[in-house]
Amino acid sequence: MSDDQTPGFSTLSIHAGAQPDPATGARATPIYQTTSFVFDDVDHAASLFGLQAFGNIYTRITNPTTAVLEERVAALEGGTAALAVASGHAAQMVTLHALMTPGDEVIASTKLYGGSINQFTHSFKSFGWNVVWADPDDIANFENAVSEKTKAIFIESIANPGGIVTDIAAISAVAKKAGVPLIVDNTLASPYLCRPIEHGADVVVHSLTKFMGGHGNSMGGVVVDGGTFDWSRDGKYPFLSEPRPEYQGIVLHETFGNFAFAIALRVLGLRDLGPAISPFNAFMILTGIETLPLRMQRHCENAQAVAEWLEKHEAVDWVSYAGLPGDSSHALMQKYSPKGAGAVLTFGLKGGYDAGVSLVSNVQLFSHLANIGDTRSLIIHPASTTHRQLTDEQKIAAGAGPQVVRLSVGLEDIADIIGDLDQALSAG
């Protein structure tokens, strides 16, 4: 490849951030399973602790295996830098920790994963952070939610569980007018289908546990700094714009520029809150990312076929999948995710809650569990599991009403996937 040629997505999925190990020549990134790292001398140690040099101190903060993962995801998303953490929830926590103070507000889409709704509604209240909900079906809801206390807007590119595509650019315009960053959870799409920074996102988060790792074997999360936001403009974000006493008065945004947010998350959030990803999990997720484009294309092909089959089934009331031409999100999918609508879809059963429970009880190939993004096909009835802590109104608003079943369509032969759904629906 010539020096002036930009690597393609598949090439970046395999090579970004990685080099043969300089000590052994190992081609695969080694698992640096260590807690800490030896300093060259006292001056070297002082420069690391003072943020005057980059390097490894302690695996809670940095690790060479994790660093490759971070660089690879940043490259795939088109960001300036990234921070890997223990889970998607940890990614959301450290992101808001750098932005929010007690009494501040984040505007969040009503169409979010149920665990995120619970985290925003309940757990973040312990920090004094408040959430204002906005329905993305009408962008005016976001405009009307903005106040002097607003510090960020949070959405999902493709919403879980409904598979609804969010109008990123339109909400980005609201965020820019308000002078706050737009944070996009890109878990369901992955950067193969959608790159939110190209549409106005300032920060991208993922649960790496899902499609990025792709095999249901390792927990992880990541935050990608888009390098697009001016953290010093109006003093709203003192973590980045004011001198840090623990680092001899360094102003992070002034010192680190367009990757200052990722630095702040590492040296202020991860350092003190501690949700570090293990080097082993980082290695496993790196391995999964190498096949991300191949897997995502097959996921989309299989999910499209399942959605079309379900639309015609007599027991099915409706199907929500943006790949269907009649779906309300189809036009947005063509704009933001033209390669496909992803692997996750929901559908409503005419028999309601009981029919949903019966279906998940009778599948044989599908696994009934609370995850998505696996090579295996997965099924869940959100109202009785992932979203059961929500009120009926919240369940319906999140696309998880009593009749709803969510599928994460895997990589098996499509005839076997459809055959299992057919027998399970007949058994009910």
PyMOL commands that set and color helices and strands:
alter all, ss='L'
color gray80, all
select helices_A, chain A and resi 9-15+42-49+64-77+88-97+114-121+123-127+140-145+168-178+190-193+196-199+238-241+245-247+252-273+279-289+292-311+330-336+352-362+382-384+392-397+414-427
alter helices_A, ss='H'
color red, helices_A
select strands_A, chain A and resi 81-85+105-109+130-134+150-156+182-185+203-207+221-225+316-320+344-349+367-368+378-380+404-408
alter strands_A, ss='S'
color yellow, strands_A
deselect
rebuild
show_as cartoon
